[in-house]
Amino acid sequence: MQKPSIIAGAAILSAVVLAGPVWAQGAPQTVSIERVDVRKLSAGYRSSKIVGSPVVNDANEKIGDIEDLLVEPSDKVLFAVLSVGGFLGMGEHLVVVPFSSLQITENRVILPGGTKDELKALPEFTYAKK
């Protein structure tokens, strides 16, 4: 009579051991997918067209160039890295401004109220070494 209980115990133990990794995975992960208006988005600004663009102020004076676009890791906020000053890549000063502070109209990037001196006064930006 002992054999059936040993077999049943071994079967239960096997089920627990084999199911262990499933329990260790935790709750199932869900992915939230949001629909976007693709027609509206197709008229948006491509990063490949923005990077390298000159930045002007309200007086149409060139105050810098867009060097790069960065997404802040935790909040997913977009920033523009601007190159200010320098000549032929020498002596340039990189600074960061929120992308939302820029206006893009008629293929121009405008930083309202911005001046080259104000941008140069911002802390210099350097890329993290990875």
N, CA, C and O atoms as CSV, one atom per row, in Angstrom:
chain,resi,resn,atom,element,x,y,z
A,1,MET,N,N,0.809,-1.202,0.000
A,1,MET,CA,C,0.000,0.000,0.000
A,1,MET,C,C,0.847,1.258,0.000
A,1,MET,O,O,0.371,2.337,-0.353
A,2,GLN,N,N,2.026,1.127,0.372
A,2,GLN,CA,C,2.886,2.286,0.473
A,2,GLN,C,C,3.309,2.797,-0.906
A,2,GLN,O,O,3.589,3.987,-1.047
A,3,LYS,N,N,3.364,1.954,-1.908
A,3,LYS,CA,C,3.820,2.349,-3.237
A,3,LYS,C,C,2.949,3.438,-3.849
A,3,LYS,O,O,3.501,4.393,-4.395
A,4,PRO,N,N,1.617,3.353,-3.792
A,4,PRO,CA,C,0.824,4.437,-4.389
A,4,PRO,C,C,1.069,5.789,-3.722
A,4,PRO,O,O,1.102,6.813,-4.406
A,5,SER,N,N,1.236,5.809,-2.425
A,5,SER,CA,C,1.458,7.093,-1.767
A,5,SER,C,C,2.836,7.657,-2.106
A,5,SER,O,O,3.000,8.873,-2.203
A,6,ILE,N,N,3.835,6.776,-2.288
A,6,ILE,CA,C,5.162,7.229,-2.703
A,6,ILE,C,C,5.098,7.768,-4.121
A,6,ILE,O,O,5.697,8.800,-4.423
A,7,ILE,N,N,4.375,7.078,-4.989
A,7,ILE,CA,C,4.236,7.532,-6.374
A,7,ILE,C,C,3.477,8.852,-6.423
A,7,ILE,O,O,3.862,9.755,-7.166
A,8,ALA,N,N,2.402,8.978,-5.641
A,8,ALA,CA,C,1.628,10.226,-5.613
A,8,ALA,C,C,2.479,11.363,-5.071
A,8,ALA,O,O,2.432,12.477,-5.592
A,9,GLY,N,N,3.250,11.092,-4.035
A,9,GLY,CA,C,4.125,12.124,-3.456
A,9,GLY,C,C,5.194,12.571,-4.447
A,9,GLY,O,O,5.504,13.757,-4.551
A,10,ALA,N,N,5.755,11.599,-5.176
A,10,ALA,CA,C,6.770,11.926,-6.178
A,10,ALA,C,C,6.163,12.747,-7.308
A,10,ALA,O,O,6.809,13.659,-7.824
A,11,ALA,N,N,4.925,12.436,-7.699
A,11,ALA,CA,C,4.248,13.182,-8.759
A,11,ALA,C,C,3.990,14.621,-8.329
A,11,ALA,O,O,4.191,15.550,-9.111
A,12,ILE,N,N,3.543,14.807,-7.084
A,12,ILE,CA,C,3.284,16.165,-6.571
A,12,ILE,C,C,4.589,16.945,-6.484
A,12,ILE,O,O,4.648,18.110,-6.878
A,13,LEU,N,N,5.645,16.298,-5.962
A,13,LEU,CA,C,6.941,16.956,-5.853
A,13,LEU,C,C,7.479,17.345,-7.230
A,13,LEU,O,O,8.039,18.428,-7.393
A,14,SER,N,N,7.310,16.466,-8.221
A,14,SER,CA,C,7.755,16.773,-9.587
A,14,SER,C,C,6.990,17.955,-10.161
A,14,SER,O,O,7.578,18.811,-10.821
A,15,ALA,N,N,5.696,18.009,-9.919
A,15,ALA,CA,C,4.878,19.120,-10.422
A,15,ALA,C,C,5.316,20.439,-9.800
A,15,ALA,O,O,5.397,21.455,-10.491
A,16,VAL,N,N,5.599,20.430,-8.504
A,16,VAL,CA,C,6.039,21.653,-7.821
A,16,VAL,C,C,7.394,22.099,-8.344
A,16,VAL,O,O,7.592,23.285,-8.608
A,17,VAL,N,N,8.325,21.177,-8.498
A,17,VAL,CA,C,9.673,21.514,-8.973
A,17,VAL,C,C,9.625,22.038,-10.402
A,17,VAL,O,O,10.282,23.028,-10.724
A,18,LEU,N,N,8.852,21.381,-11.261
A,18,LEU,CA,C,8.770,21.808,-12.656
A,18,LEU,C,C,8.016,23.125,-12.817
A,18,LEU,O,O,8.300,23.893,-13.736
A,19,ALA,N,N,7.064,23.389,-11.936
A,19,ALA,CA,C,6.289,24.625,-12.021
A,19,ALA,C,C,7.001,25.778,-11.337
A,19,ALA,O,O,6.578,26.924,-11.484
A,20,GLY,N,N,8.059,25.517,-10.599
A,20,GLY,CA,C,8.791,26.553,-9.865
A,20,GLY,C,C,9.187,27.743,-10.704
A,20,GLY,O,O,8.934,28.877,-10.297
A,21,PRO,N,N,9.808,27.536,-11.881
A,21,PRO,CA,C,10.210,28.683,-12.685
A,21,PRO,C,C,9.030,29.554,-13.123
A,21,PRO,O,O,9.186,30.763,-13.291
A,22,VAL,N,N,7.859,28.952,-13.309
A,22,VAL,CA,C,6.686,29.741,-13.689
A,22,VAL,C,C,6.307,30.672,-12.554
A,22,VAL,O,O,5.997,31.839,-12.792
A,23,TRP,N,N,6.325,30.178,-11.324
A,23,TRP,CA,C,5.995,31.009,-10.183
A,23,TRP,C,C,7.039,32.097,-9.979
A,23,TRP,O,O,6.700,33.191,-9.528
A,24,ALA,N,N,8.292,31.825,-10.297
A,24,ALA,CA,C,9.374,32.780,-10.096
A,24,ALA,C,C,9.295,33.962,-11.060
A,24,ALA,O,O,9.894,35.007,-10.811
A,25,GLN,N,N,8.567,33.801,-12.145
A,25,GLN,CA,C,8.502,34.876,-13.131
A,25,GLN,C,C,7.617,36.024,-12.687
A,25,GLN,O,O,7.699,37.105,-13.270
A,26,GLY,N,N,6.789,35.841,-11.697
A,26,GLY,CA,C,5.928,36.909,-11.214
A,26,GLY,C,C,4.707,37.085,-12.096
A,26,GLY,O,O,4.352,36.206,-12.881
A,27,ALA,N,N,4.075,38.236,-11.950
A,27,ALA,CA,C,2.852,38.520,-12.698
A,27,ALA,C,C,3.157,38.710,-14.173
A,27,ALA,O,O,4.231,39.195,-14.528
A,28,PRO,N,N,2.221,38.334,-15.034
A,28,PRO,CA,C,2.454,38.529,-16.466
A,28,PRO,C,C,2.593,40.014,-16.798
A,28,PRO,O,O,1.909,40.861,-16.222
A,29,GLN,N,N,3.479,40.307,-17.723
A,29,GLN,CA,C,3.739,41.682,-18.121
A,29,GLN,C,C,2.773,42.090,-19.229
A,29,GLN,O,O,2.480,41.309,-20.135
A,30,THR,N,N,2.289,43.310,-19.143
A,30,THR,CA,C,1.415,43.821,-20.193
A,30,THR,C,C,2.082,45.006,-20.865
A,30,THR,O,O,2.830,45.751,-20.232
A,31,VAL,N,N,1.815,45.171,-22.124
A,31,VAL,CA,C,2.374,46.273,-22.895
A,31,VAL,C,C,1.220,47.153,-23.337
A,31,VAL,O,O,0.236,46.672,-23.899
A,32,SER,N,N,1.349,48.435,-23.080
A,32,SER,CA,C,0.309,49.376,-23.480
A,32,SER,C,C,0.650,49.946,-24.854
A,32,SER,O,O,1.704,50.553,-25.044
A,33,ILE,N,N,-0.231,49.748,-25.778
A,33,ILE,CA,C,-0.029,50.266,-27.126
A,33,ILE,C,C,-1.066,51.347,-27.372
A,33,ILE,O,O,-2.258,51.157,-27.130
A,34,GLU,N,N,-0.593,52.470,-27.852
A,34,GLU,CA,C,-1.474,53.603,-28.088
A,34,GLU,C,C,-1.553,53.879,-29.580
A,34,GLU,O,O,-0.537,53.890,-30.275
A,35,ARG,N,N,-2.743,54.098,-30.053
A,35,ARG,CA,C,-2.919,54.445,-31.463
A,35,ARG,C,C,-2.543,55.904,-31.667
A,35,ARG,O,O,-2.861,56.758,-30.839
A,36,VAL,N,N,-1.868,56.183,-32.770
A,36,VAL,CA,C,-1.512,57.559,-33.109
A,36,VAL,C,C,-2.129,57.907,-34.459
A,36,VAL,O,O,-2.420,57.032,-35.274
A,37,ASP,N,N,-2.318,59.187,-34.670
A,37,ASP,CA,C,-2.831,59.656,-35.958
A,37,ASP,C,C,-1.650,59.710,-36.920
A,37,ASP,O,O,-0.887,60.675,-36.918
A,38,VAL,N,N,-1.500,58.677,-37.742
A,38,VAL,CA,C,-0.330,58.575,-38.615
A,38,VAL,C,C,-0.318,59.666,-39.679
A,38,VAL,O,O,0.755,60.085,-40.112
A,39,ARG,N,N,-1.475,60.130,-40.103
A,39,ARG,CA,C,-1.494,61.215,-41.101
A,39,ARG,C,C,-0.946,62.502,-40.494
A,39,ARG,O,O,-0.170,63.213,-41.133
A,40,LYS,N,N,-1.347,62.798,-39.274
A,40,LYS,CA,C,-0.843,63.995,-38.597
A,40,LYS,C,C,0.655,63.846,-38.310
A,40,LYS,O,O,1.425,64.788,-38.495
A,41,LEU,N,N,1.053,62.677,-37.863
A,41,LEU,CA,C,2.453,62.435,-37.533
A,41,LEU,C,C,3.354,62.482,-38.757
A,41,LEU,O,O,4.522,62.857,-38.649
A,42,SER,N,N,2.830,62.106,-39.919
A,42,SER,CA,C,3.658,62.117,-41.133
A,42,SER,C,C,4.092,63.530,-41.519
A,42,SER,O,O,5.048,63.701,-42.275
A,43,ALA,N,N,3.398,64.533,-41.007
A,43,ALA,CA,C,3.786,65.925,-41.254
A,43,ALA,C,C,4.739,66.432,-40.170
A,43,ALA,O,O,5.078,67.615,-40.147
A,44,GLY,N,N,5.170,65.546,-39.277
A,44,GLY,CA,C,6.049,65.933,-38.173
A,44,GLY,C,C,7.470,66.197,-38.630
A,44,GLY,O,O,7.785,66.126,-39.817
A,45,TYR,N,N,8.318,66.504,-37.663
A,45,TYR,CA,C,9.705,66.869,-37.928
A,45,TYR,C,C,10.602,65.652,-37.724
A,45,TYR,O,O,10.602,65.054,-36.648
A,46,ARG,N,N,11.360,65.289,-38.742
A,46,ARG,CA,C,12.285,64.165,-38.660
A,46,ARG,C,C,13.582,64.630,-38.009
A,46,ARG,O,O,14.104,65.697,-38.332
A,47,SER,N,N,14.090,63.828,-37.099
A,47,SER,CA,C,15.332,64.201,-36.417
A,47,SER,C,C,16.471,64.361,-37.409
A,47,SER,O,O,17.341,65.211,-37.220
A,48,SER,N,N,16.476,63.554,-38.464
A,48,SER,CA,C,17.547,63.647,-39.457
A,48,SER,C,C,17.525,64.980,-40.194
A,48,SER,O,O,18.548,65.404,-40.733
A,49,LYS,N,N,16.382,65.640,-40.224
A,49,LYS,CA,C,16.281,66.958,-40.876
A,49,LYS,C,C,16.550,68.093,-39.892
A,49,LYS,O,O,16.973,69.178,-40.293
A,50,ILE,N,N,16.303,67.846,-38.603
A,50,ILE,CA,C,16.499,68.891,-37.590
A,50,ILE,C,C,17.971,69.013,-37.193
A,50,ILE,O,O,18.504,70.117,-37.076
A,51,VAL,N,N,18.625,67.855,-36.987
A,51,VAL,CA,C,20.036,67.877,-36.588
A,51,VAL,C,C,20.852,68.531,-37.709
A,51,VAL,O,O,20.736,68.159,-38.876
A,52,GLY,N,N,21.671,69.502,-37.333
A,52,GLY,CA,C,22.470,70.246,-38.309
A,52,GLY,C,C,21.839,71.568,-38.696
A,52,GLY,O,O,22.474,72.390,-39.357
A,53,SER,N,N,20.593,71.781,-38.289
A,53,SER,CA,C,19.906,73.027,-38.640
A,53,SER,C,C,20.447,74.196,-37.830
A,53,SER,O,O,20.798,74.039,-36.660
A,54,PRO,N,N,20.515,75.366,-38.454
A,54,PRO,CA,C,20.876,76.561,-37.688
A,54,PRO,C,C,19.724,76.965,-36.778
A,54,PRO,O,O,18.556,76.728,-37.087
A,55,VAL,N,N,20.071,77.577,-35.656
A,55,VAL,CA,C,19.082,78.105,-34.718
A,55,VAL,C,C,19.222,79.620,-34.737
A,55,VAL,O,O,20.320,80.159,-34.597
A,56,VAL,N,N,18.099,80.294,-34.911
A,56,VAL,CA,C,18.094,81.753,-34.936
A,56,VAL,C,C,17.221,82.273,-33.801
A,56,VAL,O,O,16.440,81.528,-33.209
A,57,ASN,N,N,17.366,83.570,-33.507
A,57,ASN,CA,C,16.508,84.197,-32.507
A,57,ASN,C,C,15.407,84.996,-33.211
A,57,ASN,O,O,15.249,84.906,-34.428
A,58,ASP,N,N,14.655,85.769,-32.443
A,58,ASP,CA,C,13.549,86.550,-33.000
A,58,ASP,C,C,14.014,87.555,-34.047
A,58,ASP,O,O,13.263,87.888,-34.964
A,59,ALA,N,N,15.250,88.040,-33.915
A,59,ALA,CA,C,15.791,89.028,-34.854
A,59,ALA,C,C,16.424,88.355,-36.066
A,59,ALA,O,O,17.086,89.012,-36.869
A,60,ASN,N,N,16.222,87.055,-36.199
A,60,ASN,CA,C,16.766,86.254,-37.297
A,60,ASN,C,C,18.297,86.218,-37.297
A,60,ASN,O,O,18.918,86.053,-38.347
A,61,GLU,N,N,18.899,86.373,-36.116
A,61,GLU,CA,C,20.354,86.262,-35.970
A,61,GLU,C,C,20.684,84.819,-35.621
A,61,GLU,O,O,20.062,84.226,-34.739
A,62,LYS,N,N,21.664,84.260,-36.317
A,62,LYS,CA,C,22.070,82.887,-36.013
A,62,LYS,C,C,22.777,82.858,-34.663
A,62,LYS,O,O,23.730,83.600,-34.430
A,63,ILE,N,N,22.285,81.975,-33.767
A,63,ILE,CA,C,22.867,81.889,-32.427
A,63,ILE,C,C,23.457,80.507,-32.140
A,63,ILE,O,O,24.045,80.293,-31.080
A,64,GLY,N,N,23.308,79.581,-33.066
A,64,GLY,CA,C,23.862,78.250,-32.868
A,64,GLY,C,C,23.351,77.270,-33.913
A,64,GLY,O,O,22.651,77.647,-34.852
A,65,ASP,N,N,23.713,76.013,-33.731
A,65,ASP,CA,C,23.280,74.927,-34.610
A,65,ASP,C,C,22.810,73.764,-33.744
A,65,ASP,O,O,23.320,73.559,-32.642
A,66,ILE,N,N,21.844,73.007,-34.240
A,66,ILE,CA,C,21.418,71.817,-33.516
A,66,ILE,C,C,22.417,70.712,-33.809
A,66,ILE,O,O,22.551,70.256,-34.944
A,67,GLU,N,N,23.103,70.300,-32.778
A,67,GLU,CA,C,24.131,69.268,-32.862
A,67,GLU,C,C,23.523,67.871,-32.724
A,67,GLU,O,O,23.950,66.930,-33.394
A,68,ASP,N,N,22.515,67.744,-31.843
A,68,ASP,CA,C,21.962,66.425,-31.543
A,68,ASP,C,C,20.628,66.598,-30.843
A,68,ASP,O,O,20.288,67.694,-30.398
A,69,LEU,N,N,19.875,65.511,-30.747
A,69,LEU,CA,C,18.646,65.458,-29.963
A,69,LEU,C,C,18.811,64.338,-28.949
A,69,LEU,O,O,19.298,63.257,-29.279
A,70,LEU,N,N,18.399,64.605,-27.705
A,70,LEU,CA,C,18.530,63.620,-26.633
A,70,LEU,C,C,17.193,63.414,-25.939
A,70,LEU,O,O,16.426,64.359,-25.755
A,71,VAL,N,N,16.922,62.179,-25.557
A,71,VAL,CA,C,15.740,61.862,-24.774
A,71,VAL,C,C,16.202,61.559,-23.353
A,71,VAL,O,O,17.012,60.659,-23.132
A,72,GLU,N,N,15.681,62.317,-22.395
A,72,GLU,CA,C,16.035,62.112,-20.994
A,72,GLU,C,C,15.514,60.739,-20.578
A,72,GLU,O,O,14.343,60.442,-20.816
A,73,PRO,N,N,16.344,59.889,-19.962
A,73,PRO,CA,C,15.981,58.487,-19.735
A,73,PRO,C,C,14.728,58.245,-18.889
A,73,PRO,O,O,13.901,57.411,-19.258
A,74,SER,N,N,14.565,58.949,-17.766
A,74,SER,CA,C,13.456,58.596,-16.877
A,74,SER,C,C,12.131,59.228,-17.287
A,74,SER,O,O,11.093,58.572,-17.200
A,75,ASP,N,N,12.136,60.469,-17.724
A,75,ASP,CA,C,10.886,61.154,-18.054
A,75,ASP,C,C,10.574,61.159,-19.541
A,75,ASP,O,O,9.486,61.572,-19.942
A,76,LYS,N,N,11.512,60.707,-20.362
A,76,LYS,CA,C,11.346,60.663,-21.823
A,76,LYS,C,C,11.093,62.048,-22.411
A,76,LYS,O,O,10.332,62.185,-23.369
A,77,VAL,N,N,11.725,63.075,-21.845
A,77,VAL,CA,C,11.603,64.446,-22.325
A,77,VAL,C,C,12.693,64.689,-23.368
A,77,VAL,O,O,13.836,64.267,-23.192
A,78,LEU,N,N,12.331,65.369,-24.448
A,78,LEU,CA,C,13.266,65.620,-25.542
A,78,LEU,C,C,14.030,66.927,-25.314
A,78,LEU,O,O,13.446,67.946,-24.945
A,79,PHE,N,N,15.341,66.880,-25.540
A,79,PHE,CA,C,16.213,68.048,-25.429
A,79,PHE,C,C,17.010,68.205,-26.712
A,79,PHE,O,O,17.259,67.234,-27.427
A,80,ALA,N,N,17.406,69.434,-26.995
A,80,ALA,CA,C,18.257,69.720,-28.147
A,80,ALA,C,C,19.636,70.120,-27.644
A,80,ALA,O,O,19.766,70.967,-26.760
A,81,VAL,N,N,20.660,69.501,-28.214
A,81,VAL,CA,C,22.045,69.884,-27.925
A,81,VAL,C,C,22.418,70.904,-28.987
A,81,VAL,O,O,22.371,70.612,-30.182
A,82,LEU,N,N,22.791,72.110,-28.544
A,82,LEU,CA,C,23.147,73.183,-29.465
A,82,LEU,C,C,24.642,73.428,-29.427
A,82,LEU,O,O,25.270,73.393,-28.368
A,83,SER,N,N,25.194,73.673,-30.591
A,83,SER,CA,C,26.584,74.060,-30.720
A,83,SER,C,C,26.603,75.578,-30.861
A,83,SER,O,O,25.958,76.140,-31.746
A,84,VAL,N,N,27.353,76.234,-29.971
A,84,VAL,CA,C,27.391,77.698,-29.960
A,84,VAL,C,C,28.827,78.160,-30.115
A,84,VAL,O,O,29.735,77.618,-29.485
A,85,GLY,N,N,29.025,79.149,-30.943
A,85,GLY,CA,C,30.358,79.716,-31.134
A,85,GLY,C,C,31.254,78.794,-31.929
A,85,GLY,O,O,30.793,77.835,-32.549
A,86,GLY,N,N,32.508,79.089,-31.904
A,86,GLY,CA,C,33.476,78.279,-32.626
A,86,GLY,C,C,33.483,78.590,-34.113
A,86,GLY,O,O,32.613,79.286,-34.637
A,87,PHE,N,N,34.492,78.052,-34.766
A,87,PHE,CA,C,34.640,78.244,-36.199
A,87,PHE,C,C,35.214,76.967,-36.775
A,87,PHE,O,O,36.273,76.514,-36.341
A,88,LEU,N,N,34.535,76.380,-37.743
A,88,LEU,CA,C,34.951,75.131,-38.375
A,88,LEU,C,C,35.190,74.023,-37.350
A,88,LEU,O,O,36.144,73.252,-37.461
A,89,GLY,N,N,34.304,73.956,-36.345
A,89,GLY,CA,C,34.394,72.917,-35.326
A,89,GLY,C,C,35.385,73.189,-34.213
A,89,GLY,O,O,35.503,72.381,-33.293
A,90,MET,N,N,36.092,74.288,-34.267
A,90,MET,CA,C,37.080,74.633,-33.237
A,90,MET,C,C,36.452,75.619,-32.252
A,90,MET,O,O,35.848,76.612,-32.658
A,91,GLY,N,N,36.597,75.339,-30.958
A,91,GLY,CA,C,36.121,76.256,-29.928
A,91,GLY,C,C,34.615,76.270,-29.737
A,91,GLY,O,O,34.078,77.177,-29.102
A,92,GLU,N,N,33.922,75.266,-30.285
A,92,GLU,CA,C,32.484,75.254,-30.096
A,92,GLU,C,C,32.141,74.887,-28.664
A,92,GLU,O,O,32.898,74.192,-27.986
A,93,HIS,N,N,31.001,75.358,-28.220
A,93,HIS,CA,C,30.510,75.171,-26.861
A,93,HIS,C,C,29.168,74.467,-26.987
A,93,HIS,O,O,28.251,75.008,-27.605
A,94,LEU,N,N,29.027,73.266,-26.414
A,94,LEU,CA,C,27.762,72.544,-26.481
A,94,LEU,C,C,26.919,72.859,-25.253
A,94,LEU,O,O,27.413,72.828,-24.126
A,95,VAL,N,N,25.643,73.164,-25.480
A,95,VAL,CA,C,24.691,73.416,-24.406
A,95,VAL,C,C,23.413,72.643,-24.713
A,95,VAL,O,O,23.213,72.171,-25.833
A,96,VAL,N,N,22.562,72.522,-23.719
A,96,VAL,CA,C,21.312,71.783,-23.884
A,96,VAL,C,C,20.139,72.687,-23.535
A,96,VAL,O,O,20.161,73.397,-22.529
A,97,VAL,N,N,19.113,72.650,-24.382
A,97,VAL,CA,C,17.863,73.375,-24.110
A,97,VAL,C,C,16.702,72.400,-24.314
A,97,VAL,O,O,16.791,71.486,-25.134
A,98,PRO,N,N,15.614,72.598,-23.567
A,98,PRO,CA,C,14.447,71.753,-23.813
A,98,PRO,C,C,13.960,71.943,-25.250
A,98,PRO,O,O,13.868,73.072,-25.731
A,99,PHE,N,N,13.657,70.864,-25.918
A,99,PHE,CA,C,13.179,70.964,-27.298
A,99,PHE,C,C,11.907,71.799,-27.368
A,99,PHE,O,O,11.654,72.473,-28.366
A,100,SER,N,N,11.112,71.754,-26.312
A,100,SER,CA,C,9.857,72.514,-26.287
A,100,SER,C,C,10.088,74.021,-26.316
A,100,SER,O,O,9.163,74.773,-26.624
A,101,SER,N,N,11.310,74.486,-26.001
A,101,SER,CA,C,11.595,75.924,-26.042
A,101,SER,C,C,11.872,76.410,-27.465
A,101,SER,O,O,11.943,77.614,-27.708
A,102,LEU,N,N,12.028,75.475,-28.406
A,102,LEU,CA,C,12.292,75.830,-29.800
A,102,LEU,C,C,10.990,75.917,-30.588
A,102,LEU,O,O,10.034,75.194,-30.310
A,103,GLN,N,N,10.965,76.798,-31.562
A,103,GLN,CA,C,9.841,76.886,-32.487
A,103,GLN,C,C,10.354,76.521,-33.874
A,103,GLN,O,O,11.411,76.987,-34.299
A,104,ILE,N,N,9.602,75.691,-34.566
A,104,ILE,CA,C,9.984,75.319,-35.924
A,104,ILE,C,C,8.901,75.829,-36.849
A,104,ILE,O,O,7.759,75.371,-36.810
A,105,THR,N,N,9.280,76.792,-37.690
A,105,THR,CA,C,8.332,77.370,-38.637
A,105,THR,C,C,9.029,77.587,-39.963
A,105,THR,O,O,10.178,78.025,-40.006
A,106,GLU,N,N,8.345,77.286,-41.024
A,106,GLU,CA,C,8.868,77.526,-42.375
A,106,GLU,C,C,10.323,77.069,-42.520
A,106,GLU,O,O,11.167,77.797,-43.042
A,107,ASN,N,N,10.596,75.851,-42.050
A,107,ASN,CA,C,11.940,75.268,-42.145
A,107,ASN,C,C,13.000,76.053,-41.396
A,107,ASN,O,O,14.180,75.987,-41.740
A,108,ARG,N,N,12.595,76.791,-40.380
A,108,ARG,CA,C,13.542,77.518,-39.528
A,108,ARG,C,C,13.347,77.081,-38.091
A,108,ARG,O,O,12.227,76.823,-37.651
A,109,VAL,N,N,14.457,77.001,-37.362
A,109,VAL,CA,C,14.403,76.690,-35.932
A,109,VAL,C,C,14.689,77.986,-35.189
A,109,VAL,O,O,15.738,78.604,-35.372
A,110,ILE,N,N,13.735,78.390,-34.344
A,110,ILE,CA,C,13.839,79.664,-33.637
A,110,ILE,C,C,13.869,79.406,-32.134
A,110,ILE,O,O,13.083,78.612,-31.618
A,111,LEU,N,N,14.778,80.077,-31.440
A,111,LEU,CA,C,14.798,80.092,-29.985
A,111,LEU,C,C,14.382,81.500,-29.578
A,111,LEU,O,O,15.219,82.400,-29.513
A,112,PRO,N,N,13.093,81.695,-29.303
A,112,PRO,CA,C,12.607,83.043,-28.982
A,112,PRO,C,C,13.350,83.650,-27.804
A,112,PRO,O,O,13.514,83.010,-26.766
A,113,GLY,N,N,13.802,84.892,-27.972
A,113,GLY,CA,C,14.497,85.610,-26.919
A,113,GLY,C,C,15.927,85.164,-26.675
A,113,GLY,O,O,16.602,85.714,-25.804
A,114,GLY,N,N,16.401,84.182,-27.421
A,114,GLY,CA,C,17.745,83.658,-27.203
A,114,GLY,C,C,18.822,84.531,-27.825
A,114,GLY,O,O,18.605,85.176,-28.851
A,115,THR,N,N,19.977,84.540,-27.191
A,115,THR,CA,C,21.144,85.222,-27.747
A,115,THR,C,C,22.333,84.276,-27.651
A,115,THR,O,O,22.336,83.337,-26.855
A,116,LYS,N,N,23.325,84.535,-28.460
A,116,LYS,CA,C,24.530,83.712,-28.431
A,116,LYS,C,C,25.204,83.803,-27.063
A,116,LYS,O,O,25.690,82.797,-26.546
A,117,ASP,N,N,25.236,85.008,-26.470
A,117,ASP,CA,C,25.868,85.191,-25.163
A,117,ASP,C,C,25.128,84.420,-24.064
A,117,ASP,O,O,25.758,83.834,-23.184
A,118,GLU,N,N,23.791,84.421,-24.118
A,118,GLU,CA,C,23.021,83.669,-23.118
A,118,GLU,C,C,23.281,82.172,-23.249
A,118,GLU,O,O,23.396,81.466,-22.247
A,119,LEU,N,N,23.371,81.700,-24.466
A,119,LEU,CA,C,23.652,80.275,-24.668
A,119,LEU,C,C,25.053,79.920,-24.189
A,119,LEU,O,O,25.249,78.877,-23.565
A,120,LYS,N,N,26.028,80.779,-24.474
A,120,LYS,CA,C,27.406,80.523,-24.028
A,120,LYS,C,C,27.505,80.514,-22.508
A,120,LYS,O,O,28.396,79.874,-21.949
A,121,ALA,N,N,26.589,81.226,-21.827
A,121,ALA,CA,C,26.609,81.301,-20.369
A,121,ALA,C,C,26.022,80.044,-19.716
A,121,ALA,O,O,26.192,79.839,-18.514
A,122,LEU,N,N,25.335,79.202,-20.496
A,122,LEU,CA,C,24.789,77.954,-19.958
A,122,LEU,C,C,25.920,76.979,-19.660
A,122,LEU,O,O,26.994,77.076,-20.255
A,123,PRO,N,N,25.691,76.042,-18.745
A,123,PRO,CA,C,26.731,75.041,-18.456
A,123,PRO,C,C,27.064,74.250,-19.719
A,123,PRO,O,O,26.178,73.898,-20.499
A,124,GLU,N,N,28.354,73.977,-19.906
A,124,GLU,CA,C,28.768,73.213,-21.078
A,124,GLU,C,C,28.341,71.765,-20.932
A,124,GLU,O,O,28.470,71.170,-19.862
A,125,PHE,N,N,27.834,71.208,-22.014
A,125,PHE,CA,C,27.365,69.825,-22.041
A,125,PHE,C,C,28.452,68.921,-22.594
A,125,PHE,O,O,29.106,69.255,-23.582
A,126,THR,N,N,28.639,67.779,-21.955
A,126,THR,CA,C,29.521,66.735,-22.480
A,126,THR,C,C,28.766,65.415,-22.403
A,126,THR,O,O,28.006,65.181,-21.464
A,127,TYR,N,N,28.976,64.565,-23.383
A,127,TYR,CA,C,28.319,63.270,-23.426
A,127,TYR,C,C,28.921,62.337,-22.376
A,127,TYR,O,O,30.125,62.368,-22.120
A,128,ALA,N,N,28.073,61.511,-21.775
A,128,ALA,CA,C,28.544,60.505,-20.812
A,128,ALA,C,C,29.354,59.460,-21.551
A,128,ALA,O,O,29.039,59.104,-22.686
A,129,LYS,N,N,30.393,58.974,-20.906
A,129,LYS,CA,C,31.220,57.930,-21.507
A,129,LYS,C,C,30.606,56.588,-21.172
A,129,LYS,O,O,30.417,56.260,-20.001
A,130,LYS,N,N,30.293,55.810,-22.200
A,130,LYS,CA,C,29.668,54.503,-21.963
A,130,LYS,C,C,30.570,53.406,-22.421
A,130,LYS,O,O,30.220,52.231,-22.306
